[in-house]
């Protein structure tokens, strides 16, 4: 008889999407190679989109969100992993159209599984999660583009979010002077605590209407898109680069090509979903050691159980979360 387990399931009811904790059966999981008992997950912006019916994330319901999962292998038909091996899964299709980390079990292809890197526990790995991995991708892409601390400051938009806050920390550990942008007046001291040299208000990135602005930053990590990203691109130094990974402000980018053709500015698109396993291992090793914040607890917004997670969906969509929401499964 198939073993039952608990999962947070989103269902479509009429025109609404309702999420509740319910009992599921393991034989309802996809017929993939590796069964994992999930210990921790985390809440990401994409999870909230999935749980509220965004068709660009999840097409079919009922569905269990959760693009992050860390736990132990129960069984692996491929023989690559043994029962009890600590592992994590981020990205791929987990939590999008494959039942995700907001359930006590997941069953995924062996090619999605990453052995737990370095010294990280399941809890620590999920405090980093997709947000930390995305921040690491952004920083490494900027470094690969030639950005160095002596060239000037790096601006981070959406700096109190999961990706933004961890990008601030990683950049500071690499020796950069970081200017963090936020709309939260009560977060300035916290941003300085995690590595920001200066904190800017969101209003400073309002659209000026000009095609170019005075050079201000050597590089940028943008997590919000829209008008703030356009302002940042207009304000980069000659040869500057911006790594873009989000759309919380807007998916639209309305500007001229002048920064690109007159200042040699580069816009680097960053996706965490389809990265090859070799790069995942490499960056997770960096996150486990050189780029791991000295203390992860300051990044913790809240630690919640599955049954208390649902109210956080609206909060993260409304930009009301500072740092990371850890989910104890």
C-alpha positions in Angstrom: 0.0 0.0 0.0 1.3 3.5 -0.9 2.5 5.5 2.0 0.6 8.8 2.7 2.2 12.2 3.4 1.2 15.8 4.0 1.6 18.5 1.4 0.4 22.1 0.8 -1.8 21.8 -2.2 -3.2 24.6 -4.4 -6.5 23.9 -6.2 -8.5 26.0 -8.7 -12.0 26.5 -7.5 -14.0 28.6 -9.9 -11.9 31.7 -10.6 -10.0 31.4 -7.3 -7.0 29.5 -6.2 -7.2 28.0 -2.7 -4.3 26.4 -0.9 -4.6 24.0 2.0 -2.6 21.3 3.8 -3.9 17.8 2.8 -3.0 14.2 2.8 -1.5 12.8 -0.4 -0.2 9.4 -1.4 3.3 8.6 -2.6 2.0 6.8 -5.7 0.5 10.1 -6.9 4.0 11.5 -7.3 5.6 11.4 -10.8 7.4 8.2 -11.8 10.9 9.6 -11.4 14.1 7.9 -10.2 14.7 9.4 -6.7 12.4 9.6 -3.8 13.4 12.3 -1.2 12.1 13.0 2.2 12.0 16.8 2.5 13.2 18.3 5.7 13.3 22.0 4.8 12.1 24.2 1.9 11.9 28.0 1.5 9.4 30.6 0.1 10.3 32.3 -3.1 8.5 34.8 -5.2 7.9 32.1 -7.9 6.2 29.9 -5.2 3.7 32.6 -4.4 3.0 33.1 -8.1 2.4 29.3 -8.5 0.1 29.3 -5.4 -2.0 32.1 -6.7 -2.5 30.7 -10.2 0.1 32.4 -12.4 -0.1 30.4 -15.7 3.5 31.4 -16.6 4.7 29.3 -13.6 2.2 26.4 -13.2 -0.3 25.2 -15.8 -2.2 22.4 -14.1 -3.9 22.2 -10.8 -4.1 20.7 -8.1 -0.4 21.4 -7.5 2.2 21.5 -4.7 4.5 24.5 -5.0 8.0 24.8 -3.6 10.9 25.3 -6.0 13.4 24.4 -3.2 13.8 21.2 -1.2 16.5 19.8 1.1 16.4 16.5 2.8 17.4 12.8 2.6 17.2 10.2 -0.1 14.7 7.5 0.6 15.4 5.4 -2.5 17.2 5.8 -5.9 16.4 3.4 -8.7 19.6 4.6 -10.5 21.9 3.5 -7.7 23.7 6.8 -7.7 22.5 7.8 -4.2 22.0 5.7 -1.1 19.2 5.9 1.4 20.0 8.6 3.9 22.2 10.7 1.7 21.7 14.4 2.3 20.7 16.2 -0.9 19.1 19.4 -2.2 17.1 20.2 -5.3 16.6 23.7 -6.7 15.2 24.9 -10.0 14.5 22.6 -12.9 10.7 22.0 -12.9 10.4 21.4 -9.2 7.5 23.3 -7.7 6.4 24.6 -11.2 4.7 21.6 -12.8 6.3 18.9 -10.7 5.1 18.6 -7.1 7.5 20.6 -5.0 9.1 21.1 -1.7 5.9 22.1 0.2 5.3 18.4 0.6 6.9 15.9 2.9 8.2 13.9 -0.2 9.3 14.7 -3.7 10.1 12.3 -6.5 12.5 13.7 -9.1 14.9 12.7 -11.9 18.4 11.8 -10.6 19.8 14.6 -12.8 18.1 17.2 -10.6 19.8 15.9 -7.4 22.8 17.7 -5.9 24.6 16.1 -3.0 24.5 18.5 0.0 27.5 20.8 -0.5 30.3 21.2 2.0 29.3 21.9 5.6 25.7 23.0 5.0 22.8 21.4 6.9 19.4 21.1 5.2 18.3 24.2 7.2 21.3 26.3 6.1 21.0 25.2 2.5 17.3 26.4 2.4 18.2 29.7 4.1 20.2 30.2 1.0 18.1 28.2 -1.5 17.2 29.4 -5.0 17.7 33.0 -3.8 21.3 32.4 -2.8 22.0 30.4 -5.9 20.6 33.2 -8.1 22.6 35.9 -6.2 25.7 33.8 -6.8 24.9 33.5 -10.5 24.5 37.3 -10.7 27.8 38.0 -8.9 29.8 35.4 -10.8 28.4 36.8 -14.1 29.6 40.3 -13.1 33.0 39.0 -12.2 33.2 37.1 -15.5 32.3 40.4 -17.3 35.4 41.9 -15.8 33.9 43.8 -12.8 36.4 44.5 -10.0 36.1 46.4 -6.7 38.5 49.1 -7.7 36.3 50.1 -10.6 33.5 51.6 -8.3 30.3 50.8 -6.5 27.8 48.1 -7.3 24.1 48.9 -6.8 21.6 46.2 -5.8 17.9 46.8 -6.4 15.2 45.1 -4.3 17.9 44.7 -1.7 15.7 43.5 1.2 14.4 40.5 -0.8 16.0 37.1 -0.7 18.1 37.5 -3.9 18.9 41.1 -3.2 20.0 40.7 0.4 22.2 37.7 -0.4 23.7 39.5 -3.4 24.6 42.4 -1.0 26.4 40.0 1.3 28.3 38.1 -1.5 29.4 41.4 -3.1 30.7 42.7 0.2 32.6 39.5 0.8 34.2 40.0 -2.6 35.4 43.5 -1.5 32.9 45.6 -3.4 31.3 48.8 -2.1 27.6 48.0 -2.3 24.8 50.6 -2.6 21.5 48.9 -1.6 18.2 50.2 -2.9 15.0 49.6 -0.8 11.6 51.1 -0.2 11.6 50.0 3.5 12.7 52.8 5.8 13.1 50.4 8.7 15.6 48.2 6.8 18.6 50.6 6.5 20.5 49.4 9.6 19.8 45.8 8.6 21.2 46.3 5.1 24.4 47.9 6.5 24.7 45.0 8.9 24.7 42.4 6.1 27.2 44.4 4.0 25.8 47.5 2.3 28.0 50.6 2.4 25.2 53.0 1.5 21.4 52.6 1.4 19.3 54.4 -1.2 15.6 55.0 -1.4 13.5 53.4 -4.1 12.5 56.9 -5.3 16.1 57.6 -6.4 15.5 55.2 -9.3 12.4 57.0 -10.6 12.2 57.6 -14.3 13.8 60.9 -15.2 12.6 60.8 -18.8 16.2 61.2 -20.0 17.8 58.7 -22.3 21.1 58.9 -20.4 22.1 59.8 -16.8 25.4 60.7 -15.2 27.6 57.7 -14.6 27.2 56.5 -11.0 27.9 52.8 -10.7 30.4 50.3 -12.1 27.9 47.4 -11.9 24.5 46.3 -10.7 22.4 43.4 -9.6 18.8 44.0 -10.5 16.1 41.9 -9.0 13.0 44.0 -9.9 13.1 44.9 -13.6 11.0 47.8 -15.0 11.8 51.4 -14.3 14.5 50.8 -11.7 16.5 48.6 -14.1 16.2 51.3 -16.9 17.5 54.0 -14.5 20.4 51.8 -13.4 21.4 51.0 -17.0 21.3 54.7 -17.9 23.6 55.4 -14.8 26.3 52.8 -15.3 29.9 53.8 -16.0 31.5 53.1 -19.4 31.9 49.4 -19.8 29.6 48.7 -16.8 27.4 45.6 -16.5 24.1 44.8 -14.8 22.9 41.3 -14.0 19.1 41.1 -14.2 17.1 38.3 -12.6 13.7 39.6 -11.6 10.5 41.3 -12.5 8.8 42.4 -9.2 8.5 46.0 -10.4 7.7 45.1 -14.1 8.6 42.8 -16.9 8.8 45.7 -19.2 12.0 47.6 -20.0 11.3 51.0 -21.6 14.5 52.9 -22.6 16.7 53.7 -25.6 19.8 51.8 -26.8 22.1 54.7 -26.0 23.6 53.3 -22.8 24.6 50.1 -24.8 26.0 51.8 -27.8 27.5 55.0 -26.3 28.8 53.6 -22.9 29.4 50.0 -23.9 27.0 48.9 -21.1 26.1 45.2 -20.9 22.8 43.7 -19.7 23.4 40.1 -18.4 20.3 37.9 -18.2 20.3 35.5 -15.3 18.2 32.3 -15.0 18.5 29.8 -12.1 16.2 27.1 -13.5 18.1 25.5 -16.3 21.7 25.9 -15.2 23.9 22.8 -15.9 24.8 20.6 -12.9 28.5 21.4 -13.3 27.8 25.1 -12.6 25.4 24.3 -9.8 28.0 22.2 -8.0 30.6 25.0 -8.5 28.4 27.8 -7.2 27.0 25.8 -4.3 30.5 25.0 -3.1 31.2 28.8 -3.2 27.9 29.3 -1.2 29.0 26.7 1.3 32.4 28.3 1.9 33.7 31.6 0.5 30.4 33.2 -0.2 28.5 31.9 2.8 27.6 34.8 5.2 29.3 34.5 8.5 25.9 34.3 10.2 22.8 33.2 8.3 20.3 34.0 11.0 20.1 37.8 10.1 18.7 36.7 6.7 15.8 34.8 8.4 12.5 36.6 8.1 10.5 33.8 9.7 10.6 30.0 10.1 7.2 28.5 9.5 5.6 25.1 9.2 3.5 24.1 6.2 0.3 24.9 7.9 1.4 28.4 8.7 2.9 29.2 5.3 -0.1 30.4 3.3 -0.3 34.0 4.6 3.2 34.6 3.4 2.3 34.2 -0.2 0.6 37.6 -0.4 3.3 39.2 1.8 6.1 38.2 -0.6 4.1 39.3 -3.7 3.5 42.7 -2.0 7.2 43.2 -1.2 6.6 42.9 2.5 9.3 40.2 3.2 12.8 41.1 4.4 15.2 38.3 3.9 14.2 34.6 3.7 11.1 32.7 4.8 12.3 29.2 5.8 9.8 26.3 5.7 10.2 23.5 8.1 8.6 20.5 6.4 
